[in-house]
């Protein structure tokens, strides 16, 4: 077991007794390390948490509610043919 030794200044010789003097340095180093990690991981964080990913998630949610109707294809084709047949046309003789 270690004995707690009090120095001349009334502080212990253990490192935690001197925390007040060194803590700002440790906090600054920790803040710099966190900033470096965030800077390195920013593209991945932006892809998961950014505005573009939010738009993609919202679009995917909207698309999930849509459904494809298979039976209407023939009706659509008939509708297009009918619309094309009803368009006014200009005969070759009328152009001259």
GUKESE-69449 format. One record per residue (C-alpha): residue number from 1; x negated, y negated, z negated. Coordinates in nm, 4 decimals, always signed. Layout:
N
<atom num="NUM" c1="X" c2="Y" c3="Z"/>
...
***
This chain:
96
<atom num="1" c1="+0.0000" c2="+0.0000" c3="+0.0000"/>
<atom num="2" c1="-0.1159" c2="-0.3529" c3="+0.0747"/>
<atom num="3" c1="-0.1325" c2="-0.6115" c3="-0.1910"/>
<atom num="4" c1="+0.0001" c2="-0.9566" c3="-0.1226"/>
<atom num="5" c1="-0.2885" c2="-1.1987" c3="-0.1552"/>
<atom num="6" c1="-0.2142" c2="-1.5669" c3="-0.1963"/>
<atom num="7" c1="-0.4818" c2="-1.7982" c3="-0.0534"/>
<atom num="8" c1="-0.5993" c2="-2.1363" c3="-0.1778"/>
<atom num="9" c1="-0.3260" c2="-2.3234" c3="+0.0069"/>
<atom num="10" c1="-0.0529" c2="-2.1181" c3="-0.1556"/>
<atom num="11" c1="+0.0105" c2="-1.9122" c3="+0.1583"/>
<atom num="12" c1="-0.0171" c2="-1.5376" c3="+0.1918"/>
<atom num="13" c1="-0.2840" c2="-1.3769" c3="+0.4065"/>
<atom num="14" c1="-0.0242" c2="-1.1832" c3="+0.6067"/>
<atom num="15" c1="+0.0612" c2="-1.3091" c3="+0.9553"/>
<atom num="16" c1="+0.4217" c2="-1.3886" c3="+0.8674"/>
<atom num="17" c1="+0.2960" c2="-1.6334" c3="+0.6105"/>
<atom num="18" c1="+0.1554" c2="-1.8478" c3="+0.8931"/>
<atom num="19" c1="+0.4553" c2="-1.8281" c3="+1.1230"/>
<atom num="20" c1="+0.5344" c2="-2.1981" c3="+1.0948"/>
<atom num="21" c1="+0.2132" c2="-2.2987" c3="+1.2728"/>
<atom num="22" c1="+0.2223" c2="-2.0424" c3="+1.5522"/>
<atom num="23" c1="+0.5917" c2="-1.9981" c3="+1.6202"/>
<atom num="24" c1="+0.6153" c2="-2.2841" c3="+1.8726"/>
<atom num="25" c1="+0.3387" c2="-2.1293" c3="+2.0782"/>
<atom num="26" c1="+0.5140" c2="-1.7912" c3="+2.0746"/>
<atom num="27" c1="+0.8473" c2="-1.9510" c3="+2.1625"/>
<atom num="28" c1="+0.6888" c2="-2.1403" c3="+2.4524"/>
<atom num="29" c1="+0.5173" c2="-1.8266" c3="+2.5829"/>
<atom num="30" c1="+0.8417" c2="-1.6318" c3="+2.5520"/>
<atom num="31" c1="+1.0327" c2="-1.9042" c3="+2.7378"/>
<atom num="32" c1="+0.7723" c2="-1.9046" c3="+3.0165"/>
<atom num="33" c1="+0.7898" c2="-1.5247" c3="+3.0425"/>
<atom num="34" c1="+1.1699" c2="-1.5349" c3="+3.0621"/>
<atom num="35" c1="+1.1544" c2="-1.8056" c3="+3.3301"/>
<atom num="36" c1="+0.9096" c2="-1.5958" c3="+3.5343"/>
<atom num="37" c1="+1.1308" c2="-1.2866" c3="+3.5115"/>
<atom num="38" c1="+1.4408" c2="-1.4850" c3="+3.6096"/>
<atom num="39" c1="+1.2518" c2="-1.6445" c3="+3.8986"/>
<atom num="40" c1="+1.1353" c2="-1.3061" c3="+4.0224"/>
<atom num="41" c1="+1.4794" c2="-1.1483" c3="+3.9915"/>
<atom num="42" c1="+1.6767" c2="-1.4489" c3="+4.1204"/>
<atom num="43" c1="+1.7575" c2="-1.3074" c3="+4.4686"/>
<atom num="44" c1="+1.9029" c2="-0.9922" c3="+4.3158"/>
<atom num="45" c1="+2.0915" c2="-1.1886" c3="+4.0488"/>
<atom num="46" c1="+2.2271" c2="-1.4260" c3="+4.3129"/>
<atom num="47" c1="+2.3476" c2="-1.1334" c3="+4.5223"/>
<atom num="48" c1="+2.5403" c2="-0.9897" c3="+4.2276"/>
<atom num="49" c1="+2.6540" c2="-1.3028" c3="+4.0477"/>
<atom num="50" c1="+2.6552" c2="-1.5801" c3="+4.3085"/>
<atom num="51" c1="+2.9371" c2="-1.7552" c3="+4.4886"/>
<atom num="52" c1="+2.8921" c2="-1.5471" c3="+4.8051"/>
<atom num="53" c1="+2.9384" c2="-1.2226" c3="+4.6150"/>
<atom num="54" c1="+3.2484" c2="-1.3654" c3="+4.4476"/>
<atom num="55" c1="+3.3937" c2="-1.4410" c3="+4.7928"/>
<atom num="56" c1="+3.3099" c2="-1.0892" c3="+4.9100"/>
<atom num="57" c1="+3.4797" c2="-0.9353" c3="+4.6059"/>
<atom num="58" c1="+3.7897" c2="-1.1519" c3="+4.6564"/>
<atom num="59" c1="+3.8022" c2="-1.0637" c3="+5.0265"/>
<atom num="60" c1="+3.7657" c2="-0.6929" c3="+4.9483"/>
<atom num="61" c1="+4.0495" c2="-0.7235" c3="+4.6966"/>
<atom num="62" c1="+4.2723" c2="-0.8936" c3="+4.9554"/>
<atom num="63" c1="+4.1845" c2="-0.6344" c3="+5.2201"/>
<atom num="64" c1="+4.2697" c2="-0.3527" c3="+4.9807"/>
<atom num="65" c1="+4.6310" c2="-0.4718" c3="+4.9838"/>
<atom num="66" c1="+4.6545" c2="-0.4594" c3="+5.3635"/>
<atom num="67" c1="+4.7709" c2="-0.1528" c3="+5.5498"/>
<atom num="68" c1="+4.7516" c2="-0.0415" c3="+5.9108"/>
<atom num="69" c1="+5.0770" c2="+0.0494" c3="+6.0783"/>
<atom num="70" c1="+5.0248" c2="+0.3222" c3="+6.3357"/>
<atom num="71" c1="+5.3776" c2="+0.3443" c3="+6.4871"/>
<atom num="72" c1="+5.3891" c2="-0.0149" c3="+6.6076"/>
<atom num="73" c1="+5.1197" c2="+0.0289" c3="+6.8763"/>
<atom num="74" c1="+5.3682" c2="+0.1306" c3="+7.1464"/>
<atom num="75" c1="+5.6051" c2="-0.1504" c3="+7.0507"/>
<atom num="76" c1="+5.3200" c2="-0.4002" c3="+7.0663"/>
<atom num="77" c1="+5.2066" c2="-0.2799" c3="+7.4092"/>
<atom num="78" c1="+5.5659" c2="-0.3026" c3="+7.5390"/>
<atom num="79" c1="+5.5972" c2="-0.6519" c3="+7.3924"/>
<atom num="80" c1="+5.2779" c2="-0.7674" c3="+7.5653"/>
<atom num="81" c1="+5.3902" c2="-0.6219" c3="+7.8986"/>
<atom num="82" c1="+5.7308" c2="-0.7886" c3="+7.8625"/>
<atom num="83" c1="+5.5691" c2="-1.1251" c3="+7.7799"/>
<atom num="84" c1="+5.3354" c2="-1.0992" c3="+8.0785"/>
<atom num="85" c1="+5.6250" c2="-1.0147" c3="+8.3073"/>
<atom num="86" c1="+5.8156" c2="-1.3222" c3="+8.1873"/>
<atom num="87" c1="+5.5303" c2="-1.5666" c3="+8.2502"/>
<atom num="88" c1="+5.5918" c2="-1.8112" c3="+8.5333"/>
<atom num="89" c1="+5.3700" c2="-1.7474" c3="+8.8336"/>
<atom num="90" c1="+5.2722" c2="-1.9442" c3="+9.1423"/>
<atom num="91" c1="+5.2978" c2="-1.7659" c3="+9.4713"/>
<atom num="92" c1="+5.0274" c2="-1.8115" c3="+9.7330"/>
<atom num="93" c1="+5.2720" c2="-1.9906" c3="+9.9628"/>
<atom num="94" c1="+5.3732" c2="-2.2388" c3="+9.6929"/>
<atom num="95" c1="+5.0112" c2="-2.3481" c3="+9.6284"/>
<atom num="96" c1="+4.9660" c2="-2.4866" c3="+9.9771"/>
***
